[in-house]
């Protein structure tokens, strides 16, 4: 039996959710409330398998409840059920520990599947929410340049500007063996074969303007 609590400041929504969920033989609604503070109390008292929370509630919102419940009752899985799907609300809820994020236009079957999935520790996201999460992940995908140290970035920049190891050593006030070490590290971290590829890569990443790379040849 999957034990669930409901928290929503609209009684009609709570009653509708309770009726829908309790039609399923494997789901039991063990508590309901209209505000976040009481939701947190129910979570810590009853330790339900799943807490179905509205995002915006009086006093303590769903994000705050999710955050505190992860600290006080980590076994309870949190599903946010809301009408809001802007990036700020979505990512704040996920960072706070919400396992799933559904919109109130979800079908009854989608909601039931989300509750069952949450009880298994599996996440469900509304398609519109999933699209935003995927977009954010792509936006935050790390550039290989982030693996370089500040000094290695300096060396790569100078390579792209056409400087020799001797010139780089003079400009950065380091020894040539140290420059060679930095160059070797850069090639390994960026999976490049030689200095020429490193220079081309730096230009592709807009680390230096093309005109600066041509200054040496002029």
N, C-alpha and C positions, 0 to 999 in steps of 0.2 A: 504493500500500500504506500503510495506517494503522499506524504503529508505536506499540505500547502497552507500558507497564510496569504491573505489579500489585504492590500493597503491602497485605498483610493478615497479622495475626499468627496466623491459623488456616490451617494447610496445606491442609485440606480445601476451604476457601473458595477459596484461590488456585488449586488444581488444578482445581476445578470451573469457575472463571472462565476459566482458560487453555484448557481443553478446549472450552468453549462458544465463545469468541472465535475460536479457531483453526479452527473449522469454516467460518468465513467467508473467502472467497478474498481479500478486500480488507483483512483485519486480520492483523497479525503481532505476537505477544507477544515482545518483545525482552529482557525481564527481569522478575524477580519477587523479592520479599524479604518479610521478616516484621516489619520495624521501620521507623520513620520516618527515622532517620538514614541507613540504607542506601538508602531510597527516594530521599532527596535526592541521595545520591551517584550513583545510577543515572540520575536525571534530568539531572544536570549532565554525566555522562560520555556518555550515549547520546542525549541531546536527543530523546526520543520525542515523537511528536505529541500523545499523550494519556497521562496518568498516572491510573490508577484507584486511589484511596487509601481505606483504611479510616479512619474518624475517630479511633478510640482505638487507639493502638499503643504498645508499650513505648518509653520514652525520649522520642521526639519524635512528637507526635500529628499527625493529618492537617492540622489548621489551620496548625500551625507549618511543616509541609512545604510547604503551598500558599503561605504567605507568602514563604518563602525561595526557592522555585522561581520565583515571579514576579519575584524580584530577579535570580536567577542564570541562569534559563532561561525568559525570558518567552514564548518561542514554544510551550512545552509547556502544553497545556490540562489543567486539573485537574478530575477528577470525584470527588466524595466519595461513597462507597458505604457506608452505615451502617444501623444499626438505630435510631439516635437521631434524633428529629425535634422536640425542644423548641426554643424560640425562640433560646436562647443558643447552642446548637451551630450551628443553621442560619445565623444572622446573623454569627457569628464566622467561619464558613467562607467565606461570600460576601464579607465584608469583606476576608478574607485573599487573595482572588483566585480562589476556586473558581468554575469556570464553571457546573458542574452539581452538583446534590445529589439523590442517589437513595437510596431505602431498599432494604434487602436482600430485601424482598418483591416487588420489581419483577420483571416477567417477563423471560425471556431476550431477547425481541424488544425490549422497552423499553430494556434495557441496551445492546444492540447499536446501536439507533438513537441512543442518547445518545453512544456512542463516535464514531459516524459524524458526528453533529451537532457534537461537540466539535472534531473534526478540521477542520470548516468554520468554527469559531469561534462556533457557535450553542449556546445554553444549553438544557438540559432539566432540569425540576424534577419530582420526584414530586408527584402531585396534592395530597397532604396538605401538602407543603412549599410548593407554589405558593399554596395557600390561606392559609397563615400569612404568606407574603411579601406577598401582596395586602392582607391585613388590616393588616399593619404599615405599608405604604405609605399606606393610607387614614388610619391613625391619625396619621401624621407629616405629612399634607398641610398645608401652611402656611396659616395664616389670613392674610388680607390685612392684618390689624392688624400683622403682623410686618414689613410694609414701612414702617411709620411710625417716625419717629425718636422718642426719648423725649419731646422737647419737643412734637412733634405729638400724641403720645398725651395729654400734659397738656392741650393745647388742646382735643382732641376730648372729653376727660372733662368739661371745663368747659362746652363747648357742650351736652353732654348734661344738664348740671346747670342749663341755662337761662341761662348768663351771656352778656352782650353782649361785643362786642369790647373796649369800654372797660373793662369789669369784668375780663375775662381779662388785659388788659394790666396793670392794677393788681395783680392777684393774682400774676401771674408776673414782675412787674417788667420788662416789655418794652414796646416802643412799639406803638401801635395798627397802624401799617403792617406791623410784624413779625407781629402777630397775623393780619392779613389775608393775609399771605404764607403763614403756616402753614395757615390755613383753606383757601386755594386749593390748596395741596399735598395736604392731606387729601382734598379732593373729587376731585382727579385720581387719587390712588393708590387710593382706594376706589371709583372710578367712580360717584360720587354727583353729584346735580344741585345741591343746596343744603344749607344748614345744618340744615334740618328733617330731611332724609334722613340727614344725618350723625348727628344726635341719635338718631333712631330706630335706626340701625345700631348705635350704641354701646350702646343698651339691649338690642337683640337679642343682642349679643355679651357681655352681662353685664359691660360695662366699668364701669357704675355701676348701683346698685340703682334700681328704678323710683321708690321713695319719695324718693330724692335728687333725681331729675329733676323731681319735683312740688313740691319745697320752694320753688322760685322763684315758682311760681304762687300758693302759699299765702301 
